[in-house]
Amino acid sequence: MVELAELLVAYFQKKDYDLTKLQGSINYDYFNKMLAKGKEKGDMVATAKALLEATASLPKYRVLNVNALTLNNAGSYIFQELGYALAWGNEYMNQLTEAGVPVNLAAKKIKFNFGISSNYFMEIAKFRAARMLWANIVKAYNPQCECACKMIAHAETSSFNLTLFDAHVNLLRTQTEAMSAAIAGVNSITVTPFDKAYETPNDFSERIARNQQLLLKEESHLNRIVDPAGGSYYIENLTVSIAKQAWDLFLQVEEAGGMVKSIFDESVQN
């Protein structure tokens, strides 16, 4: 992963790009493999520090990932996905700041990759609650600037609920899922191709998946509204409810010793 980061930086430098303006991410996630396959590889702190050093010239690149999508596709409830994601991100913050990494740098290198279930209004509320709770967590580390408290969230439509027998129904499901994430104001979205449940997506299904986002952007103009859900009593009420449940779960994980201990205890998997 570190070699990939070094090659990427060298490529950008060769192309003479302005490295301070480039935005993107490298999907390094130490804990996801432990969750999905029960394996751990290498030293997280050492690898993370090496990645931060390798991408020092790319200030807007995120290299530490919280892949809560794994939880979503495993069938987690919305509050569980959010609560564990917060504990996951806090584990990065805790270990790296203890190893001497500045709070601002650690926080600005973390990216959250959430899933989107078909529960339309609750998903909108989940992302709104996520930004609020993550900001509270980072503030507890006393960052030098409040900009470090901003959550960068990527959303991917769930593959957990894709149907095999009437695949084109998946287009309806992924479209409403993508719409809920867009209304919630995520930073980027991946729409799962409708045929992923039974074959490797082909050119047609990938083009349709891309067009689903373009419809929301160019025809529904969802990219031109700052917070369309703001002020809605129903969604605001859901946001508070999800935030409370997720925060309670986050506190339970922290009291039990943190995300790593919860993975080793298999309480997260169970």
C-alpha positions as CSV (number, residue, x, y, z in Angstrom):
1,M,0.0,0.0,0.0
2,V,2.8,2.4,0.8
3,E,4.5,1.6,-2.5
4,L,1.3,2.3,-4.3
5,A,1.1,5.7,-2.6
6,E,4.7,6.5,-3.6
7,L,4.1,5.5,-7.2
8,L,0.9,7.6,-7.3
9,V,2.8,10.7,-6.0
10,A,5.6,10.1,-8.5
11,Y,3.0,9.8,-11.3
12,F,1.3,13.1,-10.3
13,Q,4.7,14.8,-10.1
14,K,5.7,13.5,-13.5
15,K,2.4,14.9,-15.0
16,D,3.2,18.2,-13.4
17,Y,-0.2,18.4,-11.5
18,D,-0.7,20.8,-8.7
19,L,-0.6,18.3,-5.8
20,T,-2.2,20.7,-3.3
21,K,-5.4,20.7,-5.3
22,L,-5.8,17.0,-6.1
23,Q,-8.5,15.2,-4.1
24,G,-9.0,11.5,-3.7
25,S,-8.2,8.5,-1.4
26,I,-6.2,5.4,-1.0
27,N,-8.2,2.6,0.5
28,Y,-6.0,1.4,3.4
29,D,-8.1,-0.1,6.1
30,Y,-6.4,-2.2,8.7
31,F,-9.5,-3.3,10.5
32,N,-11.7,-4.3,7.6
33,K,-9.7,-7.4,6.8
34,M,-9.9,-8.5,10.5
35,L,-13.7,-8.1,10.3
36,A,-14.3,-9.8,6.9
37,K,-11.6,-12.5,7.0
38,G,-10.5,-12.8,10.6
39,K,-6.9,-11.9,9.6
40,E,-4.6,-9.1,10.6
41,K,-1.6,-8.0,8.6
42,G,1.3,-5.9,9.7
43,D,1.5,-3.0,12.1
44,M,-1.3,-0.5,11.7
45,V,0.5,2.5,13.2
46,A,3.7,1.9,11.3
47,T,1.9,1.5,8.0
48,A,-0.4,4.5,8.6
49,K,2.6,6.7,9.5
50,A,4.4,5.5,6.3
51,L,1.3,6.3,4.2
52,L,1.0,9.8,5.8
53,E,4.7,10.5,5.0
54,A,4.3,9.1,1.4
55,T,1.3,11.4,0.7
56,A,2.6,14.4,2.6
57,S,2.6,16.4,-0.7
58,L,-1.1,15.4,-1.3
59,P,-2.8,17.3,1.6
60,K,-6.3,16.6,0.3
61,Y,-5.8,12.8,-0.1
62,R,-7.4,10.5,2.5
63,V,-5.5,7.3,3.2
64,L,-7.1,5.9,6.4
65,N,-10.4,4.3,5.6
66,V,-13.4,3.2,7.7
67,N,-15.2,0.7,5.4
68,A,-18.5,0.5,7.2
69,L,-19.9,-0.7,3.9
70,T,-18.8,-4.2,5.1
71,L,-21.2,-3.9,8.1
72,N,-24.0,-2.7,5.9
73,N,-23.7,-5.6,3.5
74,A,-23.5,-8.0,6.4
75,G,-27.0,-6.9,7.4
76,S,-26.3,-4.4,10.3
77,Y,-28.9,-2.1,11.5
78,I,-28.4,1.6,10.6
79,F,-27.4,2.6,14.2
80,Q,-25.0,-0.3,14.4
81,E,-23.3,0.7,11.1
82,L,-22.9,4.2,12.4
83,G,-21.9,3.4,16.0
84,Y,-19.2,0.9,14.9
85,A,-18.0,3.3,12.2
86,L,-17.5,6.0,14.8
87,A,-15.6,3.6,17.0
88,W,-13.6,2.5,14.0
89,G,-12.5,6.0,13.2
90,N,-11.8,6.8,16.8
91,E,-9.5,3.8,16.9
92,Y,-7.4,5.4,14.2
93,M,-7.4,8.7,16.0
94,N,-6.5,7.2,19.4
95,Q,-3.7,5.0,18.2
96,L,-2.1,7.6,15.8
97,T,-2.3,10.5,18.3
98,E,-0.7,8.3,21.0
99,A,2.1,7.5,18.4
100,G,2.8,11.2,18.0
101,V,0.8,12.1,14.9
102,P,-0.8,15.6,15.1
103,V,-4.5,15.5,15.7
104,N,-5.3,17.7,12.7
105,L,-3.2,15.5,10.3
106,A,-4.8,12.2,11.6
107,A,-8.4,13.6,11.4
108,K,-7.9,15.0,7.9
109,K,-6.6,11.7,6.6
110,I,-9.6,9.6,7.6
111,K,-12.4,8.8,5.1
112,F,-15.7,7.0,5.9
113,N,-17.2,4.6,3.3
114,F,-20.8,3.9,4.3
115,G,-23.4,1.6,2.7
116,I,-26.8,2.8,1.8
117,S,-29.8,0.6,2.6
118,S,-33.2,0.9,1.2
119,N,-34.6,2.6,4.3
120,Y,-34.9,6.0,2.6
121,F,-35.6,8.5,5.3
122,M,-33.4,6.7,7.9
123,E,-30.5,6.8,5.6
124,I,-30.8,10.5,5.1
125,A,-30.8,10.9,8.9
126,K,-27.9,8.5,9.3
127,F,-25.5,10.6,7.3
128,R,-26.6,13.8,9.0
129,A,-26.1,12.2,12.4
130,A,-22.7,10.9,11.3
131,R,-21.3,14.3,10.6
132,M,-22.5,15.7,13.9
133,L,-21.2,12.8,16.0
134,W,-17.8,12.6,14.2
135,A,-17.3,16.3,14.8
136,N,-17.9,15.8,18.5
137,I,-15.4,13.0,18.6
138,V,-12.6,15.0,16.9
139,K,-13.3,18.0,19.0
140,A,-12.5,15.9,22.1
141,Y,-8.9,15.6,20.8
142,N,-8.6,19.5,20.8
143,P,-7.6,20.0,17.1
144,Q,-5.9,23.3,16.2
145,C,-8.7,24.1,13.6
146,E,-12.3,23.1,13.4
147,C,-11.8,22.1,9.8
148,A,-10.3,18.9,11.1
149,C,-13.7,18.0,12.5
150,K,-15.3,17.7,9.0
151,M,-16.3,14.2,8.0
152,I,-15.6,13.1,4.4
153,A,-18.2,10.4,3.6
154,H,-18.4,8.2,0.6
155,A,-21.6,6.2,0.1
156,E,-22.1,3.0,-1.9
157,T,-25.5,1.4,-2.6
158,S,-25.9,-1.9,-0.8
159,S,-25.5,-5.2,-2.5
160,F,-27.2,-6.9,0.5
161,N,-30.7,-6.3,-1.0
162,L,-30.0,-6.9,-4.7
163,T,-32.4,-9.4,-6.2
164,L,-31.3,-12.2,-8.5
165,F,-34.6,-13.1,-10.1
166,D,-35.8,-9.7,-11.4
167,A,-32.6,-7.8,-11.8
168,H,-34.0,-4.6,-13.3
169,V,-35.9,-4.0,-10.0
170,N,-32.4,-3.3,-8.6
171,L,-32.4,-0.1,-10.7
172,L,-35.3,1.2,-8.6
173,R,-33.6,0.2,-5.3
174,T,-30.2,1.7,-6.1
175,Q,-31.8,4.9,-7.5
176,T,-33.7,5.6,-4.3
177,E,-30.7,4.7,-2.2
178,A,-28.4,7.1,-4.2
179,M,-31.1,9.8,-3.9
180,S,-31.1,9.5,-0.1
181,A,-27.3,9.8,0.1
182,A,-27.4,12.8,-2.3
183,I,-30.0,14.6,-0.2
184,A,-28.0,13.8,2.9
185,G,-25.0,15.6,1.4
186,V,-22.4,12.9,1.1
187,N,-19.1,13.8,-0.7
188,S,-19.3,11.0,-3.3
189,I,-21.5,8.1,-4.3
190,T,-21.0,4.7,-6.0
191,V,-24.1,3.1,-7.5
192,T,-23.9,-0.7,-7.6
193,P,-24.6,-2.1,-11.2
194,F,-28.0,-3.9,-11.2
195,D,-26.5,-7.2,-12.4
196,K,-23.8,-7.5,-9.7
197,A,-25.8,-10.1,-7.9
198,Y,-25.3,-12.8,-10.6
199,E,-22.4,-11.8,-12.9
200,T,-19.5,-9.5,-13.3
201,P,-21.0,-6.1,-14.3
202,N,-20.6,-5.5,-18.0
203,D,-20.3,-2.2,-20.0
204,F,-24.0,-1.7,-20.2
205,S,-24.8,-2.1,-16.5
206,E,-21.8,0.1,-15.5
207,R,-23.0,2.8,-17.9
208,I,-26.5,2.7,-16.5
209,A,-25.1,2.9,-13.0
210,R,-23.2,6.0,-13.9
211,N,-26.2,7.5,-15.7
212,Q,-28.3,7.0,-12.5
213,Q,-26.1,9.5,-10.8
214,L,-26.2,11.9,-13.7
215,L,-30.0,11.8,-13.7
216,L,-30.0,13.0,-10.0
217,K,-27.4,15.6,-10.8
218,E,-28.4,17.0,-14.2
219,E,-32.2,16.5,-14.2
220,S,-33.1,16.6,-10.5
221,H,-30.4,19.2,-9.6
222,L,-29.6,17.6,-6.3
223,N,-26.1,19.0,-6.5
224,R,-27.4,22.6,-6.3
225,I,-29.1,22.3,-2.9
226,V,-27.1,22.6,0.3
227,D,-29.3,20.8,2.8
228,P,-32.8,20.0,1.4
229,A,-33.6,17.8,4.5
230,G,-32.8,20.6,7.0
231,G,-35.8,21.8,9.0
232,S,-37.9,18.7,8.2
233,Y,-39.4,17.7,11.5
234,Y,-39.6,14.0,10.5
235,I,-36.0,13.8,9.4
236,E,-34.6,16.0,12.2
237,N,-36.4,13.7,14.7
238,L,-35.0,10.6,13.0
239,T,-31.5,12.2,13.0
240,V,-31.7,12.7,16.8
241,S,-33.0,9.2,17.4
242,I,-30.3,7.5,15.3
243,A,-27.6,9.7,16.8
244,K,-28.6,8.7,20.3
245,Q,-28.6,5.0,19.5
246,A,-25.3,5.1,17.6
247,W,-23.7,7.2,20.3
248,D,-24.8,4.7,23.0
249,L,-23.2,1.9,21.0
250,F,-20.1,3.9,20.4
251,L,-19.7,4.4,24.2
252,Q,-20.3,0.7,24.8
253,V,-17.5,-0.2,22.4
254,E,-15.1,2.4,24.0
255,E,-16.0,1.1,27.5
256,A,-15.2,-2.4,26.4
257,G,-11.7,-1.4,25.3
258,G,-12.2,0.0,21.8
259,M,-12.8,-1.3,18.3
260,V,-9.9,-3.7,18.1
261,K,-10.9,-5.5,21.3
262,S,-14.5,-5.7,20.1
263,I,-13.3,-7.3,16.9
264,F,-11.1,-9.8,18.8
265,D,-14.1,-10.6,21.1
266,E,-16.2,-11.0,18.0
267,S,-18.9,-8.8,19.5
268,V,-19.0,-6.7,16.3
269,Q,-19.3,-9.8,14.1
270,N,-22.0,-11.4,16.3
